[in-house]
């Protein structure tokens, strides 16, 4: 083929390549790049697949994205549930820069009571101000919401203490050596060192061996000294040692937390505000809320909402104009909403 005949073919190939490149660029531009970074005091531990978050500390997400339209966009942080409609926790409107990227920071001061344990957070971006439709972009983040004074792995150390020690709050034995983290902290060893039992065995055997040798040596020299002085090392058969019985001490069993709350309510005519219980016991709000929920499930107390506070009542001590929740469940309450006699 002559060079003059090949020129149109080369020009055609170049045009096709340019067209394909343009289509690819347009397709890429229609898909906004989305980068999500989390920060704040609310992050207890960032794992490879799951982040552990403090319930009552501030948590923030910085969302950086690009878009092709210059209309207002809405960025939301929501609790993800594939079986239900998402309810945004916090949203923010923002104008976008079509020539570059747009950054929005979403902040959550504390997590709702219904969010606990393993959860999934969703970062949703909507075109416009309406969040009822499908987001144009979504990122899911698995998280585990915990409390500082809780004990997720049940090994006796609080979650906050385990984070301070650099060990995992969900693993009772972080180094897998057969000793729980709490035991290693108690005996002063490193809960991240898997050879701790071998070190303990070596030290124990050495100490016992040295101690036994020392006792035998001292006993032998003592016997030789007594014999040299002509002192008999036997005991008189007529001599009997009389030991006085040890004084018996009685210990009062510790009071359970639920019993302490019952006594506190009984001392105040069966009713107290939840904030007064927190002040009287000097416990954290989360611990008091958890104990009251357990006692309410066991039908020991009733919580009545008064404005912004809860009135905690022993069962049978509810205000006369309020129907207790336990009566609503079994249908024994009066029709006007007051407590049945």
C-alpha positions as CSV (number, residue, x, y, z in Angstrom):
1,X,0.0,0.0,0.0
2,X,1.3,3.5,-0.9
3,X,2.0,6.0,1.8
4,X,-0.6,8.3,0.3
5,X,-3.3,5.6,0.6
6,X,-2.3,4.7,4.3
7,X,-2.7,8.3,5.5
8,X,-6.6,8.4,5.5
9,X,-6.5,5.1,7.5
10,X,-4.1,6.6,10.2
11,X,-6.3,9.7,10.5
12,X,-9.4,7.6,11.0
13,X,-7.7,5.5,13.7
14,X,-6.7,8.7,15.5
15,X,-10.2,10.1,15.4
16,X,-11.6,6.8,16.9
17,X,-9.1,6.9,19.7
18,X,-9.9,10.5,20.6
19,X,-13.7,9.6,20.6
20,X,-13.1,6.6,22.9
21,X,-11.0,8.7,25.3
22,X,-13.6,11.4,25.4
23,X,-16.4,9.0,26.3
24,X,-14.3,7.4,29.0
25,X,-13.5,10.8,30.5
26,X,-17.2,11.8,30.5
27,X,-18.2,8.5,32.2
28,X,-15.5,9.0,34.8
29,X,-16.6,12.6,35.4
30,X,-20.2,11.5,36.0
31,X,-19.0,9.3,38.9
32,X,-17.9,11.6,41.7
33,X,-14.7,10.7,43.5
34,X,-15.6,10.1,47.2
35,X,-13.0,10.1,50.1
36,X,-14.2,9.6,53.7
37,X,-11.9,10.2,56.7
38,X,-12.9,9.8,60.3
39,X,-11.4,11.7,63.3
40,X,-12.2,13.1,66.7
41,X,-12.1,11.9,70.3
42,X,-14.9,9.5,69.7
43,X,-12.6,7.0,67.9
44,X,-11.5,4.4,70.4
45,X,-9.7,2.1,68.0
46,X,-9.5,1.9,64.2
47,X,-9.3,-1.7,63.1
48,X,-8.7,-3.1,59.6
49,X,-12.4,-3.8,59.0
50,X,-14.2,-2.2,62.0
51,X,-13.7,1.0,64.0
52,X,-14.6,1.1,67.7
53,X,-16.3,4.3,68.8
54,X,-17.0,5.8,72.2
55,X,-20.7,6.3,72.8
56,X,-20.5,9.7,74.5
57,X,-17.5,11.3,72.7
58,X,-17.5,13.5,69.6
59,X,-17.1,11.7,66.3
60,X,-16.5,13.5,62.9
61,X,-16.3,12.4,59.3
62,X,-14.7,14.5,56.6
63,X,-16.2,13.8,53.2
64,X,-14.4,15.0,50.0
65,X,-16.2,14.5,46.6
66,X,-16.5,15.9,43.1
67,X,-19.6,16.5,41.0
68,X,-20.5,17.6,37.5
69,X,-23.5,19.8,38.3
70,X,-23.2,23.0,40.3
71,X,-26.5,22.6,42.1
72,X,-26.7,22.3,45.9
73,X,-25.8,18.9,47.2
74,X,-26.7,17.3,50.5
75,X,-24.2,15.1,52.5
76,X,-25.6,12.9,55.3
77,X,-24.3,10.6,57.9
78,X,-27.0,7.9,58.6
79,X,-27.5,4.6,60.4
80,X,-27.6,2.0,57.7
81,X,-30.2,-0.7,57.7
82,X,-30.8,-2.7,54.5
83,X,-34.3,-3.8,55.7
84,X,-35.5,-0.3,56.6
85,X,-35.5,3.3,55.4
86,X,-32.3,5.1,56.5
87,X,-32.8,7.9,59.1
88,X,-30.1,10.5,58.7
89,X,-28.3,11.4,62.0
90,X,-26.8,14.6,60.6
91,X,-27.0,16.3,57.2
92,X,-25.4,19.4,55.6
93,X,-26.1,21.3,52.5
94,X,-23.2,22.5,50.4
95,X,-22.5,24.2,47.1
96,X,-20.1,22.2,44.9
97,X,-17.1,23.2,42.9
98,X,-17.4,21.6,39.5
99,X,-13.8,22.4,38.7
100,X,-12.4,20.7,41.7
101,X,-13.5,18.8,44.9
102,X,-15.8,19.8,47.7
103,X,-15.2,19.0,51.4
104,X,-17.8,18.7,54.1
105,X,-17.3,17.7,57.8
106,X,-20.2,15.9,59.6
107,X,-20.0,15.8,63.4
108,X,-22.0,13.6,65.9
109,X,-21.6,14.6,69.5
110,X,-23.0,11.3,70.9
111,X,-24.8,8.3,69.6
112,X,-28.5,7.6,70.2
113,X,-29.5,5.1,72.9
114,X,-30.8,2.7,70.2
115,X,-27.4,2.5,68.5
116,X,-25.2,0.1,70.4
117,X,-22.7,-2.7,69.6
118,X,-22.1,-3.6,65.9
119,X,-23.6,-1.0,63.6
120,X,-23.0,0.2,60.0
121,X,-22.7,4.0,59.2
122,X,-23.6,5.3,55.7
123,X,-22.2,8.4,54.1
124,X,-24.8,9.5,51.5
125,X,-24.5,12.2,48.9
126,X,-27.7,13.5,47.4
127,X,-28.1,15.8,44.4
128,X,-30.2,18.7,45.6
129,X,-31.8,19.3,49.0
130,X,-34.1,16.3,49.0
131,X,-32.9,13.2,50.9
132,X,-36.0,11.0,50.2
133,X,-34.6,9.5,47.0
134,X,-31.6,7.3,46.3
135,X,-28.2,8.9,47.0
136,X,-25.9,9.4,44.0
137,X,-23.0,8.1,46.0
138,X,-22.8,6.0,49.2
139,X,-20.0,4.7,51.4
140,X,-20.6,2.2,54.2
141,X,-18.4,2.0,57.4
142,X,-18.8,-0.9,59.9
143,X,-18.4,0.4,63.4
144,X,-18.8,-1.0,67.0
145,X,-20.1,1.5,69.5
146,X,-18.9,0.9,73.1
147,X,-18.8,2.7,76.4
148,X,-15.7,3.6,78.3
149,X,-16.7,2.0,81.6
150,X,-18.1,-1.1,79.8
151,X,-16.3,-4.5,79.4
152,X,-16.8,-5.7,75.9
153,X,-14.7,-8.9,76.2
154,X,-15.7,-9.6,79.9
155,X,-12.1,-10.1,81.1
156,X,-12.4,-7.7,84.1
157,X,-10.8,-4.6,82.4
158,X,-12.8,-1.7,81.3
159,X,-12.8,-0.8,77.6
160,X,-11.0,2.5,78.3
161,X,-8.3,0.7,80.3
162,X,-7.7,-1.8,77.5
163,X,-7.3,1.0,75.0
164,X,-4.8,2.8,77.3
165,X,-2.8,-0.4,77.5
166,X,-2.7,-0.8,73.7
167,X,-4.8,-4.1,73.7
168,X,-8.0,-4.9,71.9
169,X,-11.2,-4.3,73.9
170,X,-13.0,-7.2,72.1
171,X,-10.3,-9.8,72.9
172,X,-10.1,-11.2,76.5
173,X,-6.6,-12.6,75.9
174,X,-4.9,-10.3,73.4
175,X,-1.6,-12.3,73.1
176,X,-3.3,-15.7,73.1
177,X,-1.0,-17.1,75.9
178,X,-3.8,-18.6,78.0
179,X,-3.7,-15.7,80.6
180,X,-6.4,-13.1,80.3
181,X,-5.3,-9.5,80.0
182,X,-6.8,-8.7,83.4
183,X,-4.7,-11.4,85.1
184,X,-1.5,-10.2,83.3
185,X,-2.1,-6.6,84.4
186,X,-2.7,-7.9,88.0
187,X,0.6,-9.8,88.2
188,X,2.5,-7.1,86.4
189,X,3.3,-8.9,83.1
190,X,2.8,-7.6,79.5
191,X,-0.6,-8.6,78.1
192,X,0.9,-8.3,74.6
193,X,3.8,-10.8,75.2
194,X,2.8,-14.3,74.3
195,X,5.7,-16.0,76.1
196,X,4.7,-14.7,79.5
197,X,3.8,-18.3,80.9
198,X,7.2,-19.6,80.0
199,X,8.9,-16.6,81.7
200,X,6.7,-17.3,84.8
201,X,7.6,-21.0,84.8
202,X,11.3,-20.3,84.6
203,X,11.3,-17.8,87.4
204,X,9.0,-20.0,89.6
205,X,11.2,-23.1,89.2
206,X,14.4,-21.1,89.9
207,X,12.9,-19.5,93.0
208,X,11.6,-22.7,94.4
209,X,14.9,-24.5,93.8
210,X,16.9,-21.7,95.4
211,X,14.4,-21.5,98.3
212,X,14.5,-25.2,99.0
213,X,18.3,-25.3,98.9
214,X,18.5,-22.3,101.3
215,X,16.0,-23.9,103.8
216,X,18.0,-27.2,103.8
217,X,21.2,-25.3,104.3
218,X,19.9,-23.2,107.2
219,X,18.2,-26.2,108.9
220,X,21.4,-28.3,108.7
221,X,23.5,-25.6,110.3
222,X,21.0,-25.0,113.0
223,X,20.9,-28.7,113.9
224,X,24.7,-28.8,114.0
225,X,24.8,-25.8,116.3
226,X,22.2,-27.2,118.7
227,X,24.0,-30.5,118.9
228,X,27.3,-28.8,119.6
229,X,25.7,-27.0,122.6
230,X,24.2,-30.3,123.9
231,X,20.6,-29.1,123.3
232,X,18.2,-31.9,122.6
233,X,16.4,-31.5,119.3
234,X,13.5,-33.7,120.4
235,X,10.2,-32.7,121.9
236,X,8.9,-33.7,125.3
237,X,6.0,-36.0,125.0
238,X,4.2,-34.4,128.0
239,X,4.3,-31.0,126.4
240,X,1.2,-30.2,124.5
241,X,0.7,-27.0,122.6
242,X,-2.7,-25.5,123.0
243,X,-3.8,-23.3,120.3
244,X,-6.6,-20.9,120.8
245,X,-9.3,-20.9,118.2
246,X,-9.0,-18.2,115.7
247,X,-11.4,-15.4,116.1
248,X,-14.3,-15.8,113.7
249,X,-15.0,-12.7,111.7
250,X,-18.2,-12.1,109.9
251,X,-18.3,-10.3,106.6
252,X,-21.3,-8.7,105.1
253,X,-22.0,-9.6,101.5
254,X,-21.6,-6.7,99.1
255,X,-24.9,-5.0,98.0
256,X,-25.8,-5.5,94.3
257,X,-26.2,-2.4,92.2
258,X,-29.9,-3.1,91.6
259,X,-30.5,-3.5,95.4
260,X,-28.8,-0.2,96.1
261,X,-31.3,1.5,93.6
262,X,-34.3,-0.3,95.3
263,X,-33.1,0.9,98.7
264,X,-32.6,4.4,97.5
265,X,-36.1,4.6,96.0
266,X,-37.7,3.1,99.1
267,X,-36.0,5.8,101.2
268,X,-37.7,8.4,99.1
269,X,-41.3,7.2,99.0
270,X,-40.6,5.0,96.0
271,X,-39.8,7.8,93.5
272,X,-36.7,9.7,92.4
273,X,-35.7,11.5,89.2
274,X,-33.1,9.6,87.2
275,X,-30.6,12.5,87.6
276,X,-31.0,12.3,91.4
277,X,-30.0,8.6,91.2
278,X,-26.9,9.5,89.2
279,X,-26.0,12.1,91.8
280,X,-26.7,9.9,94.8
281,X,-24.8,6.8,93.5
282,X,-21.9,8.8,91.8
283,X,-22.2,6.4,88.8
284,X,-22.0,7.4,85.2
285,X,-25.2,8.2,83.3
286,X,-24.7,5.3,81.0
287,X,-24.4,2.8,83.9
288,X,-27.6,4.1,85.6
289,X,-29.5,4.0,82.4
290,X,-28.4,0.4,81.7
291,X,-29.3,-0.7,85.2
292,X,-32.7,1.0,85.1
293,X,-33.5,-0.6,81.7
294,X,-32.7,-4.0,83.1
295,X,-34.8,-3.4,86.2
296,X,-37.7,-2.1,84.0
297,X,-37.5,-5.3,81.9
298,X,-37.7,-7.3,85.1
299,X,-40.9,-5.4,86.2
300,X,-39.2,-4.0,89.3
301,X,-39.4,-0.3,88.4
302,X,-41.3,2.0,86.0
303,X,-39.8,5.1,84.3
304,X,-42.2,8.0,83.6
305,X,-41.3,10.8,81.2
306,X,-41.6,14.2,82.9
307,X,-40.5,16.9,80.5
308,X,-36.9,16.3,79.7
309,X,-36.3,13.9,82.7
310,X,-37.4,10.5,83.7
311,X,-39.2,9.8,87.0
312,X,-38.1,6.4,88.3
313,X,-40.7,4.7,90.5
314,X,-40.9,1.4,92.3
315,X,-43.7,-0.7,90.9
316,X,-46.9,0.4,92.5
317,X,-45.5,3.9,93.4
318,X,-46.3,5.6,90.1
319,X,-48.2,8.9,90.1
320,X,-52.0,8.5,90.1
321,X,-52.5,10.4,86.8
322,X,-50.0,8.2,84.9
323,X,-50.5,4.7,83.5
324,X,-47.4,2.6,84.2
325,X,-45.8,1.0,81.2
326,X,-46.3,-2.5,82.7
327,X,-50.0,-2.0,83.0
328,X,-50.2,-0.9,79.3
329,X,-48.5,-4.1,78.3
330,X,-51.0,-6.4,80.2
331,X,-54.0,-4.2,79.5
332,X,-54.9,-3.6,83.2
333,X,-54.7,0.2,83.1
334,X,-57.8,2.4,83.2
335,X,-59.4,3.8,80.0
336,X,-58.6,7.4,81.0
337,X,-54.8,6.7,81.2
338,X,-54.6,6.9,85.0
339,X,-53.2,4.2,87.2
340,X,-55.6,1.5,88.2
341,X,-56.2,1.2,91.9
